[in-house]
Amino acid sequence: MSLDHTRLAPMANAIRALSMDAVQAANSGHPGMPMGMADVATVLFSQALKFDPAAPKWPDRDRFVLSAGHGSMLIYALLYLTGYDAPTIEDIRNFRQLHSPCAGHPENFELAGIECTTGPLGQGLAMAVGMAIAERHLNAGFGGDLVDHKTWVVAGDGCLMEGINHEAVGLAGTLQLGGLNVLWDDNNITIDGDTSLSTCEDVLARYRASGWHTVSCDGHNYADISRALAEAAADPRPSLVACKTVIGKGAPNKQGSHSVHGAPLGADEIAAAREFLGWTSAPFEVPADIMADWRSLGAKGATARAAWEARLAADPQGPELSRRMAGALPADESATHDYLASLVAGPPKVATRKASEMALEALTASIPELVGGSADLTGSNLTKTKATTPFSVADYGGRHIHYGIREFGMAAAMNGMALHGGVIPYGGTFLVFADYCRNAIRMSAIQRTRVVYVLTHDSIGLGEDGPTHQPIEHVMSLRAIPNLLVFRPADAIETAESWMLALKEPNRPSVLALSRQNLPPVRFEAEMKTAQGAYRLKSADAARQVVLVASGSEVEIALGSAAALEAAGIGADVVSMPCWELFDEQDGAYRAELLPAGVLKVSIEAGVTLGWQKYIGDGLAIGIDRFGASAPADQLYDYFGLTADKIVPQIKARLGQ
């Protein structure tokens, strides 16, 4: 297609018209960004982006990420205009309404052309870093004939201000992810007003200092936009393209002001915009000639896709790439079963972080798509194995990423890797630092990604580092996130089972909360009991009066408490509950049999007691409802009352004995 503005300008105006009409109909939304970036988006889709609306999951497509997700009408308009099956024009008419796939911010599971859910500013760009990592890794393994695509991002000033941007930019620059191109909507406007109210930084200088290539363009000059995009695509470094734009471009009385950022234009201004743009069509109508130009772009990708499919069919590695992109695990599970058998044969006394490393040795050797890493705590999180050499500029085929002290950036990048497909990412940090990456963990759950968070040093058991490093409320707060599996295993067998279950969840992220201190084996058979979320580890010898429910390092304490109670003639069950979420999914009969009515139920966990009432009712919740202290672990457990000697008297008192 020619860059003649006589054809591109009406195409861009179609984006503007659909955006202002949809926001007006909803009486809610952000028309300014789609209208301001319409020209840039038109050039990107017509000149640079590799895509095929007929095959939205084509593995070698370019990824397009709308990091400035508040401007969601930009992507909805683009998907409709280029010929994706959805959204339909009726979907767009119902923008931001219940059951419309055109939500206020783009959601990856609603529309096939949405690569990731965006809205929390900065995370789209950070996820795009993960997509670019996945592309380079798969390219290293399968070659450029099968994997060779780019990641394009539209980001606003807010995306570049958020702290996660600094983490993402630093990681991408270090790894020299040349396929990553960020189109900055440089309009000097945020919701509060001009950006000068809150920032004075030289953004381009910051990116250059982080190893990026930078280029600027007039975001409303088609030839200049094309020049900048071509320069970005050709540079071996990640690129930031500063697109100087006018927010709300086309609304003659409001463009360039913050008033057009997050509110409908109003009927009068829309009428004025139609006149200003020469747009005579009725709301939600696009003239046939303009629609034909847009649909011709969508059809172009079919040729490239067909050529790729022919290469895939002819390549001996084609079936393996297809398996990985489909998210299917290798059929041969003998390595993991052999590892479980070895644990049964010789149950080790190890920290569950060490048990995780042991499991990963077997898993990473047999599942080549596992790509791990750590936020500068590799020696503590134990996420690196013999099979996972470093991922770096020198070797993109490596499978261990040194994320640096970038917990939030790591979590968001892992989301991007999972969404890209072909890899299963896992990454480690201390559990207490889950707060640094919490919103990305939440986004994992919202987006239904298979991401595994290895969160070690899970309690006061880490000892002398003290309250700042001792998680108290963290496990419980993570359990509050929907669609997230939180595993707190008690020994090596439960840890291995937790890993196996996490990897078999294609649409749910998982957290493994792991101990620093050594824990004795409590399970001596491999029956995948962790899959039930909770199970009876010990049945009462005397008549059952108490059910002790514990997770992780406190299962050992529950067993010791039960032994003392039995010695006093008080029958006690012990229930290990490594995963609340899986237990809640069991049928009512199983749950009632495990936690029967009419007996005292006692929870034991080295963390806040809030939440355990769900299972123990008005029973006894033993935990820590204050911050920790600095001391050796055994002293801390005694000080906070987490020993059999301190727990048993409380149980006897509740029983009136």
MARGUDREN-182142 format. One record per residue (C-alpha): residue in one letter; z, y, x. Coordinates in pm, whole numbers, plus 50000, padded with zeros to 5 digits. Layout:
BEGIN
AZYX;...
This chain:
BEGIN
M500005000050000;S499195035150118;L502035058850198;D500275084949986;H503045102349799;T500905103549487;R501685066349442;L505135063649600;A506625094049429;P506125080649074;M507535047249186;A510645064349319;N510915084749001;A511015052448802;I514255044148986;R515585078848909;A514695076848541;L516195042248488;S519345052348675;M520025084348486;D519185068148150;A521455037948209;V524395058948323;Q523925082448030;A523795053647781;A526965038747927;N528595072847950;S529885059748281;G528555054448631;H527145070248944;P523645084648909;G523695105949225;M523205079149491;P520355060049321;M518515092549257;G519105104649611;M518105072049780;A515175063749550;D512575075049805;V514135055350091;A514445024249875;T510825027149765;V509595028150124;L511914999650225;F510734976549948;S507074985949985;Q506824986050365;A509614966650534;L511564942350316;K510564905450311;F511364891349967;D509934871149681;P511324877049329;A509984842849226;A512264826249485;P515344848349518;K517174822149729;W514314817049977;P516294810550298;D514134832250526;R514104862850302;D515444895450433;R518924903050303;F519344936050119;V522934947850082;L523914977649868;S527144985750048;A527505017649841;G528004995649538;H528985023949307;G525275032749304;S524544999049146;M521685011948932;L519645014149251;I519594976449296;Y519344969148924;A516294991748898;L514724976049208;L515224940549083;Y513734948948744;L510814968548881;T509804942849142;G509784914348890;Y512964893848923;D513754873348612;A516884894148568;P517984919948494;T515804925648192;I515344960248049;E517864950647780;D520374942348050;I519824976848197;R520164992947854;N523584976147841;F524614987848188;R528384985348237;Q528874968447901;L530634935547829;H528504904947917;S525714925248077;P524914912548429;C524494949148523;A528164954848599;G529574987448727;H529324973549080;P526874946049183;E528214910449156;N526514882649350;F527084855749088;E525614876548804;L522114882748940;A520074862049184;G518884892449379;I522404904649458;E523324891549803;C526984901149785;T529494917749555;T530044953449667;G532124982849560;P535134983749793;L533525007650037;G532624995250383;Q532834958450298;G529154955050211;L528204967350556;A530834944850714;M529534914750519;A526034923650638;V527314919550994;G528254883950901;M524824878150751;A523204890151074;I525504867151274;A524484837451057;E520804845851101;R521094847451481;H523084815051492;L520594795951278;N517674811151468;A519184797751791;G519394763051644;F516214760851438;G513844785651604;G511944815951487;D509414796651283;L512144787051036;V514724814851076;D513584850151148;H514674876850904;K516504909850893;T519474924150710;W519044958350552;V521994978650425;V522245010150215;A525555026950295;G527105060050196;D529505083750363;G532435064650215;C531265032150372;L531135049150710;M534575065250671;E536525034050579;G538405018450867;I536584985350827;N533395003350928;H534765008651277;E535634971751305;A532234960451177;V530264984751390;G532144975051705;L531564937951646;A527864942251565;G527284963951870;T529054939652100;L526984910651967;Q523764931351972;L522664920751626;G519204935751639;G518244923051295;L520854945351130;N519624979051001;V521875003150814;L520305030650604;W522895058350579;D522655079750268;D523485111350462;N524045135850178;N527315152250288;I528955145149952;T531945124449842;I533705124349505;D536055152349608;G533265174849736;D531565182250066;T532325157850346;S533575186950556;L536745185250347;S537735152850518;T535675146050829;C534125163351126;E533025133351331;D529625129251489;V528655096851317;L525525090351520;A527415095351844;R530075070551731;Y527465044251655;R525665050051985;A528985046552167;S529385012851994;G526074999752129;W523855008551833;H520415023851819;T520295054851598;V517445073851438;S517225101551176;C514695109350907;D514045131550609;G515065108750325;H512525124350091;N509505123550322;Y507745090150288;A505945091150622;D509135100750804;I511125073350632;S508455047850726;R508545059151090;A512335055751108;L512425021450943;A509745008351178;E511645021551478;A514845005251356;A513134971951292;A511614971551640;D514774979851838;P516704950051981;R520014966751896;P521554970951551;S520265003451404;L521715031751202;V519085052151019;A520485085650909;C518495093650595;K519065130250514;T519055131050135;V519995152749840;I522415135349607;G521075134549254;K517585143749372;G515525153549069;A518315168148857;P517455204848910;N520805220348820;K523155194248964;Q521415178949265;G523215184049594;S526655187949435;H529545163949393;S529305168149015;V526405143449013;H528265117149216;G530255098448954;A529455111348607;P526515110748364;L524115139748397;G524335148648029;A521505151747779;D520505186947880;E520305179048252;I518375146948186;A515855166747985;A515605191748269;A515195163348521;R512385147848321;E510565181048322;F511305186648691;L509995152148784;G507105152548542;W508485121248380;T507295119948022;S508175084247926;A510915076547677;P514295064047805;F514085029247963;E510285029547958;V508155027648275;P504415035748256;A502155005648305;D500445018548620;I503755025348792;M505114991648686;A501964974948822;D502514991049162;W506094978449169;R505174943349057;S502484941449325;L505264944949584;G507124915949433;A504024894349447;K503394901049817;G506324879549925;A504854848049771;T502304844950053;A504934847750326;R507184823250146;A504394797650106;A503614799650478;W507284794750560;E507554764850327;A504594748850505;R506314753850840;L509554739550699;A507774708650571;A506094702850908;D509184708451122;P511354678151210;Q514414700451170;G513384711150820;P515584686250631;E518654695850835;L518134732950773;S517614726050404;R520844705950390;R522834733650550;M521324760950335;A522074740350025;G525734738850129;A525854700850135;L528174684950390;P526874657450622;A526784623750449;D528554606250738;E532314611850696;S533364584350935;A534754608551195;T537234624150952;H538244590450809;D538764576951162;Y540894607351244;L543074601950937;A543454565551032;S544634575851379;L547344597751223;V548584568751015;A548634546351322;G550574571551529;P552104599651321;P552644629151555;K555434654851555;V553444686751596;A553234721651453;T550764722851167;R548754748551364;K548354721251628;A547594695851357;S544874719651237;E543374720851586;M543464682951601;A541674680451266;L539144706451375;E538284686351685;A537034658651456;L535514681651195;T533594704751427;A532174675051615;S530754660151295;I529954691351087;P527644713251297;E527624742151051;L531324749251104;V531564782751286;G535054793751383;G536804822451547;S539974842451573;A541044878651566;D542104877651933;L544704850451876;T542684819751972;G545454804852184;S547924809051899;N545744800651599;L544144771351786;T540754776151620;K538584767651923;T537534731751988;K535504713352248;A532454714952021;T532654752651961;T531454772352259;P531534810552238;F529024828452017;S527664857052225;V524564876452324;A524044850052593;D524284821552343;Y523874827751972;G524054790251930;G527784791352008;R530214783851727;H533354802951821;I533384840451756;H535714863151945;Y536304888851670;G538694910251870;I541634927051701;R539644931351382;E541284910651109;F539644929350820;G536254929650990;M536544892551066;A537334883650705;A534464904450567;A532024890650826;M533014855350727;N532214863950366;G528784875550478;M528214843950680;A529114821950384;L526924842250148;H524004840350389;G524254802650385;G523754776350651;V527184780550807;I530754774150695;P532964800550854;Y536654798050936;G538794822951121;G542334827151233;T545104852551258;F548844853251191;L549804849550825;V551634882650833;F548334899750916;A546744886550599;D547714921050471;Y545164936150710;C542354915450556;R543724910350206;N540944928250019;A538314907450198;I540244875850106;R540194888149748;M536444894049780;S536054858349906;A537624846549581;I535574870149361;Q532314860149531;R533124822849525;T532524818049896;R533464787950109;V535554805950370;V538634790950535;Y541414813550656;V543574797650926;L546824817450898;T549414805451144;H553024814951224;D553754811350855;S557494818450830;I560684828551006;G560024796851203;L557964817351447;G561304829551578;E561974857751821;D559064880751732;G561224892851445;P560684908151100;T557394925651174;H555754892251246;Q557664869751007;P555854865950673;I558184866450375;E556124876550072;H552704866850202;V552244831150080;M553334840749731;S551104871249723;L548114850249826;R548904825249552;A548534853949307;I544804857549388;P542644838649137;N540134813049267;L541874809949605;L543354777249727;V546504782549931;F547524751950133;R550904750050307;P550924715050457;A554064697150571;D552684675650852;A549554664151031;I548284642250747;E548684669450486;T546994693750725;A543994671050773;E543744665450399;S543934703050339;W541024708550576;M538934681650408;L539634695650064;A538864731350172;L535494721250313;K534544702549998;E535024733749784;P531604750849776;N532724779049545;R536314785949648;P537864800449961;S540974784950110;V543994796250307;L545794772550542;A549304785750607;L550434768050923;S553654765751121;R554324776351477;Q557234751951514;N556854714251545;L557324694451225;P558074657251197;P555714634651003;V556704630450639;R553634611050520;F552684577350662;E549634568150456;A546284585250402;E545714585750028;M544494621649984;K547624630249789;T547154666749877;A544234666849631;Q546804665549350;G548414697349478;A551864681249459;Y553094645649467;R556324625849476;L557114620349841;K560454603149777;S561794587849458;A565474589149371;D567564558749463;A570484566749234;A569934579348881;R567734610148914;Q569634642648865;V567644665649093;V564014671649187;L563604690149516;V560244707949544;A559144721749881;S556114731050085;G555264731550453;S558114732050701;E560704730150426;V559654695350310;E561614681550603;I564644701350485;A564204688250130;L564194652550260;G567384659050455;S568994674650149;A567974645049934;A569524620750181;A572814639650167;L572734640549787;E572014603449765;A574964596849996;A577074614649735;G575644593449453;I573284620349325;G569744607449273;A567134631249414;D563354631049409;V561444650449673;V558134665849573;S555834679749838;M553734707849692;P551124718149951;C548834735649699;W549974751849376;E546454757749253;L545414721149272;F548644710349106;D548014734248818;E544634717348765;Q546204682948710;D546664670448355;G549834678148167;A551124642648177;Y551024641348556;R552724675048590;A555434665748341;E556054632248510;L556404648848849;L558644676948725;P560444661148429;A562594679548180;G566314673548174;V566954673948547;L567814702148786;K564774713948973;V565264730849310;S562584748749512;I562904752649889;E560524775550075;A561014800050363;G559714829750168;V560344849849854;T561644830149557;L559594850249307;G557144826849136;W558894793649180;Q560404797648832;K556994786248705;Y557924751148816;I561714750248825;G562504770448512;D566114781448531;G566724758348825;L567744767949175;A565284787749392;I566214786949759;G564294810349986;I564384844250155;D564304875949948;R564704899850238;F562974905750570;G563594882350861;A565374887151193;S564744881751563;A566234849251694;P565244813551776;A563894794751477;D566754770251436;Q569274798551433;L567244817351173;Y567024787450941;D570774783350956;Y571394820750913;F569184822650604;G570654791350449;L567634769050490;T569434737750606;A570674707150420;D574264716850501;K573774750350324;I571594737850038;V573484706849921;P576704725349825;Q574664749149607;I573064719749428;K576404702549373;A577824734649234;R574964737948985;L575564701848881;G579274708848840;Q580244684849116;
